[in-house]
């Protein structure tokens, strides 16, 4: 059974199977919305580069999966346009 929990906790520090974030298209590429700063920091400030490298554009309906930033915490980051 799948359980979905909405939380205001720091996304970079939660222990879960997946963290799902929204991303947006700005210009010709993907951008992170407000509230994802700590998650970006967990990727060394390079989350946009990671997502772009995997072909993410932020287009509506697009889904990009990335391994979680910290071992033992979230297993997967799911970025949804």
N, C-alpha and C positions, 0 to 999 in steps of 0.2 A: 504494500500500500504506500502511496506517495503522500507526503505531508508538505504543504506549502505554508511558510511562515513569513509574514511581513515584519520587518524590524527596522528600527532606527539605529541599531548598533553599528559600530564601525565595521564596514564590510570586509576590511583587510584582516580583521582579527577573529571572525566568527568561525566556529567549527561546524561544517556542513558539507553536504555532497556537492552543492553548487551554489554560487552566488550569481544572480541575474541582474544585470544593469542595462539601462537604456543608453544608447549612444545616438548621436545626431550627425547629419551630413552638413558640413559647412564648406562652402566652396566646392572643391573637388575631392574632399576627403572626410574622414571620420573625426569627430570631436567628442570629448567627454563633457557631460553636463556637470553643473554644480553638485557637490555632494560626493564626488568620486575622488577627491584629492588624496585621501589616505590610501585608497586602493591603488591609485596611480603611483604613489610613493612606494608602495610595497613592490612594485615592478621597477623600482629604480628611476621613477619619473619618465619611463619610456612606454607606458601602456598604449598610447596612440601609435607609436612606432611598431609595437608588437602586433596590434590589430591591423594596421595598414599592411604590414608585411605578410599577413595572412589573407589579404585581399578585402578586408572590411572597408566599406565606404560610408556606413551610417544610413544607407538607403532603407526606407520603410520596409519592414518584413524580413530584412537580412539577419541571419543568425551566425555568430562567430564564436567558436569554443576555444578556450585557452586553458592550459594547465593552471591550477591555482598558484598564487604567489608564494605561499609559505607551506612547507611540508608539515603535515599534521593538522592543517586547518582546512580551508575549502579545497576540495579536490579539483573543481573546475570553475572557471569564470565563463559565463555565457553573456555575450554582448549582443543586444537586440536593437536593430535600427527601427 
